[in-house]
Amino acid sequence: MKKVRITVMRKASYTELMEKYENPIANACDMREGDVFIANGWQKPQGLCQSAWDSMSPFVMALACGGGDFYDGWMKNKKSAMISCNDGFRPVSFLLEAMDEDAE
């Protein structure tokens, strides 16, 4: 099993949807563009949002186990995936990349 690098690529914020549908939340997301997390095989990295992990963990597991080429050529790098968390008000996009380093 391999380690997987998880990089925060972009954060979006749909304030018009928040104002219309969401109850106020004091601290909804701590992710910052450029943040990097390393998944040790299938294990969720410390500090990574649980909701984001729930969205990406199947892809992390596949990459950690040597899989890739999702959806028949979706990504230029076959050992990567671009996954967003499931927050429809402030989605965060993550680049997942299989590393050469073995998981511990």
Backbone as CSV, one residue per row, in Angstrom:
resi,resn,N_x,N_y,N_z,CA_x,CA_y,CA_z,C_x,C_y,C_z
1,MET,0.844,-1.170,0.000,0.000,0.000,0.000,0.895,1.240,0.000
2,LYS,0.455,2.283,-0.700,1.220,3.521,-0.842,0.588,4.666,-0.050
3,LYS,1.377,5.696,0.160,0.855,6.940,0.729,0.207,7.734,-0.400
4,VAL,-0.719,8.616,-0.030,-1.415,9.459,-1.004,-1.348,10.903,-0.532
5,ARG,-0.869,11.793,-1.414,-0.798,13.233,-1.126,-2.153,13.848,-1.471
6,ILE,-2.668,14.653,-0.547,-3.947,15.341,-0.712,-3.668,16.839,-0.618
7,THR,-3.890,17.560,-1.701,-3.596,18.992,-1.750,-4.880,19.781,-1.965
8,VAL,-5.096,20.794,-1.121,-6.242,21.683,-1.293,-5.923,22.605,-2.476
9,MET,-6.709,22.469,-3.531,-6.462,23.240,-4.750,-7.302,24.513,-4.831
10,ARG,-8.556,24.430,-4.397,-9.431,25.593,-4.518,-10.585,25.500,-3.532
11,LYS,-10.968,26.670,-3.035,-12.156,26.801,-2.191,-13.132,27.731,-2.897
12,ALA,-14.367,27.308,-2.959,-15.409,28.164,-3.516,-16.350,28.562,-2.385
13,SER,-17.116,29.611,-2.611,-18.065,30.055,-1.598,-19.274,30.649,-2.313
14,TYR,-20.420,30.058,-2.081,-21.646,30.499,-2.725,-22.515,31.226,-1.704
15,THR,-22.161,32.493,-1.463,-22.826,33.272,-0.421,-24.317,33.444,-0.678
16,GLU,-24.727,33.564,-1.942,-26.156,33.732,-2.225,-26.948,32.495,-1.795
17,LEU,-26.360,31.307,-1.943,-27.022,30.088,-1.482,-27.016,30.009,0.045
18,MET,-25.896,30.418,0.655,-25.817,30.424,2.118,-26.892,31.334,2.718
19,GLU,-26.998,32.553,2.168,-27.963,33.516,2.689,-29.395,33.014,2.559
20,LYS,-29.665,32.292,1.483,-31.020,31.837,1.215,-31.381,30.556,1.985
21,TYR,-30.421,29.643,2.163,-30.759,28.308,2.670,-30.056,27.866,3.955
22,GLU,-28.933,28.444,4.287,-28.136,27.917,5.391,-28.357,28.693,6.675
23,ASN,-28.425,27.961,7.780,-28.368,28.614,9.084,-26.927,29.044,9.309
24,PRO,-26.707,30.178,9.963,-25.327,30.655,10.171,-24.459,29.620,10.894
25,ILE,-23.235,29.481,10.408,-22.244,28.581,10.998,-21.008,29.414,11.318
26,ALA,-20.530,29.324,12.548,-19.394,30.138,12.980,-18.100,29.763,12.252
27,ASN,-17.789,28.478,12.166,-16.521,28.060,11.562,-16.761,26.798,10.745
28,ALA,-17.193,26.973,9.518,-17.603,25.832,8.705,-16.440,25.081,8.066
29,CYS,-15.338,25.762,7.751,-14.256,25.097,7.018,-12.907,25.739,7.341
30,ASP,-11.962,24.899,7.744,-10.617,25.389,8.069,-9.601,25.161,6.947
31,MET,-10.014,24.536,5.845,-9.083,24.232,4.761,-8.622,25.524,4.079
32,ARG,-7.340,25.534,3.691,-6.785,26.678,2.964,-6.119,26.171,1.696
33,GLU,-6.252,26.922,0.606,-5.594,26.544,-0.635,-4.106,26.363,-0.379
34,GLY,-3.568,25.260,-0.871,-2.156,24.952,-0.679,-1.887,24.012,0.482
35,ASP,-2.865,23.813,1.368,-2.685,22.843,2.454,-2.409,21.467,1.848
36,VAL,-1.498,20.720,2.473,-1.158,19.376,2.008,-1.290,18.408,3.179
37,PHE,-1.929,17.292,2.897,-2.095,16.205,3.866,-1.549,14.937,3.222
38,ILE,-1.015,14.041,4.029,-0.527,12.763,3.527,-1.350,11.652,4.182
39,ALA,-2.050,10.890,3.337,-2.789,9.734,3.833,-1.840,8.552,3.878
40,ASN,-1.749,7.929,5.020,-0.910,6.746,5.206,-1.748,5.530,4.816
41,GLY,-1.742,5.220,3.525,-2.621,4.171,3.030,-4.056,4.645,3.109
42,TRP,-4.901,3.888,3.784,-6.323,4.194,3.871,-6.670,5.083,5.058
43,GLN,-5.677,5.492,5.857,-5.957,6.241,7.086,-6.152,7.732,6.822
44,LYS,-7.197,8.292,7.414,-7.476,9.730,7.275,-6.366,10.534,7.946
45,PRO,-5.795,11.495,7.231,-4.768,12.342,7.843,-5.353,13.222,8.943
46,GLN,-4.564,13.434,9.977,-4.974,14.322,11.065,-5.177,15.726,10.516
47,GLY,-6.268,16.365,10.925,-6.543,17.741,10.519,-7.384,17.864,9.259
48,LEU,-7.603,16.755,8.567,-8.424,16.798,7.363,-9.894,16.702,7.756
49,CYS,-10.701,17.520,7.165,-12.138,17.567,7.437,-12.781,16.200,7.209
50,GLN,-13.596,15.770,8.160,-14.256,14.457,8.053,-15.188,14.405,6.848
51,SER,-15.906,15.478,6.587,-16.814,15.509,5.444,-16.051,15.359,4.131
52,ALA,-14.920,16.035,4.025,-14.090,15.903,2.824,-13.570,14.472,2.706
53,TRP,-13.118,13.899,3.827,-12.615,12.521,3.817,-13.702,11.544,3.354
54,ASP,-14.932,11.763,3.800,-16.029,10.889,3.396,-16.214,10.903,1.880
55,SER,-15.983,12.052,1.252,-16.121,12.172,-0.199,-14.955,11.534,-0.952
56,MET,-13.757,11.641,-0.394,-12.569,11.213,-1.140,-12.027,9.842,-0.759
57,SER,-12.419,9.300,0.384,-11.770,8.081,0.873,-11.816,6.900,-0.095
58,PRO,-12.883,6.678,-0.873,-12.821,5.569,-1.832,-11.722,5.746,-2.883
59,PHE,-11.480,6.987,-3.295,-10.438,7.266,-4.275,-9.056,7.133,-3.647
60,VAL,-8.910,7.600,-2.398,-7.640,7.453,-1.680,-7.309,5.975,-1.533
61,MET,-8.289,5.172,-1.153,-8.069,3.737,-0.974,-7.634,3.095,-2.290
62,ALA,-8.307,3.440,-3.370,-7.947,2.876,-4.673,-6.518,3.260,-5.058
63,LEU,-6.168,4.535,-4.894,-4.814,4.989,-5.234,-3.771,4.327,-4.338
64,ALA,-4.067,4.209,-3.050,-3.130,3.598,-2.106,-2.877,2.132,-2.453
65,CYS,-3.861,1.483,-3.053,-3.740,0.058,-3.406,-3.255,-0.155,-4.837
66,GLY,-2.810,0.915,-5.496,-2.249,0.784,-6.844,-3.232,1.014,-7.967
67,GLY,-4.460,1.365,-7.626,-5.464,1.633,-8.656,-5.285,3.010,-9.256
68,GLY,-6.137,3.332,-10.180,-6.091,4.633,-10.836,-6.855,4.574,-12.149
69,ASP,-6.545,5.493,-13.038,-7.215,5.609,-14.332,-8.734,5.584,-14.156
70,PHE,-9.215,6.429,-13.246,-10.638,6.503,-12.963,-11.403,6.996,-14.176
71,TYR,-12.539,6.417,-14.426,-13.437,6.833,-15.498,-12.750,6.856,-16.865
72,ASP,-11.881,5.880,-17.098,-11.253,5.661,-18.414,-10.575,6.902,-18.996
73,GLY,-9.624,7.430,-18.265,-8.815,8.529,-18.794,-9.249,9.915,-18.366
74,TRP,-10.003,10.003,-17.286,-10.494,11.287,-16.778,-9.343,12.223,-16.447
75,MET,-8.312,11.736,-15.765,-7.190,12.578,-15.339,-5.987,12.361,-16.252
76,LYS,-5.226,13.429,-16.500,-3.989,13.307,-17.281,-3.011,12.373,-16.586
77,ASN,-2.887,12.515,-15.264,-2.067,11.609,-14.461,-2.989,10.496,-13.972
78,LYS,-2.804,9.295,-14.469,-3.696,8.172,-14.149,-3.671,7.779,-12.679
79,LYS,-2.662,8.204,-11.945,-2.567,7.885,-10.525,-2.955,9.097,-9.676
80,SER,-4.001,9.797,-10.125,-4.489,10.973,-9.406,-5.997,11.095,-9.591
81,ALA,-6.595,11.977,-8.795,-8.024,12.290,-8.918,-8.247,13.690,-8.346
82,MET,-9.206,14.403,-8.901,-9.621,15.706,-8.378,-11.007,15.510,-7.776
83,ILE,-11.097,15.648,-6.458,-12.326,15.361,-5.728,-12.719,16.586,-4.912
84,SER,-14.007,16.855,-4.842,-14.507,17.953,-4.019,-15.263,17.399,-2.823
85,CYS,-15.236,18.151,-1.738,-16.030,17.764,-0.579,-17.506,17.957,-0.924
86,ASN,-18.373,17.471,-0.060,-19.799,17.504,-0.371,-20.536,18.707,0.206
87,ASP,-19.831,19.761,0.560,-20.467,20.985,1.051,-20.906,21.816,-0.156
88,GLY,-22.192,21.867,-0.404,-22.701,22.598,-1.562,-22.610,24.106,-1.437
89,PHE,-22.380,24.619,-0.225,-22.262,26.055,-0.012,-20.828,26.551,-0.172
90,ARG,-19.854,25.734,0.224,-18.438,26.125,0.165,-17.571,24.923,-0.198
91,PRO,-17.753,24.388,-1.418,-16.995,23.197,-1.802,-15.492,23.473,-1.887
92,VAL,-14.731,22.476,-1.502,-13.277,22.526,-1.554,-12.825,21.431,-2.516
93,SER,-11.953,21.783,-3.458,-11.425,20.809,-4.415,-10.063,20.336,-3.955
94,PHE,-9.878,19.012,-3.979,-8.646,18.370,-3.530,-8.034,17.567,-4.677
95,LEU,-6.718,17.701,-4.854,-5.979,16.861,-5.791,-5.392,15.704,-5.001
96,LEU,-5.737,14.492,-5.376,-5.215,13.282,-4.745,-4.168,12.679,-5.672
97,GLU,-2.993,12.371,-5.132,-1.923,11.813,-5.935,-1.255,10.646,-5.210
98,ALA,-1.194,9.496,-5.865,-0.476,8.360,-5.296,1.004,8.698,-5.246
99,MET,1.641,8.361,-4.136,3.074,8.605,-3.965,3.825,7.292,-4.164
100,ASP,5.103,7.386,-4.399,5.939,6.191,-4.524,6.251,5.584,-3.161
101,GLU,6.108,6.399,-2.120,6.467,5.973,-0.767,5.442,4.990,-0.212
102,ASP,5.933,3.910,0.382,5.052,2.911,0.994,4.424,3.446,2.266
103,ALA,3.190,3.053,2.502,2.516,3.392,3.755,3.152,2.596,4.880
104,GLU,3.060,3.128,6.076,3.664,2.475,7.245,2.714,1.457,7.856
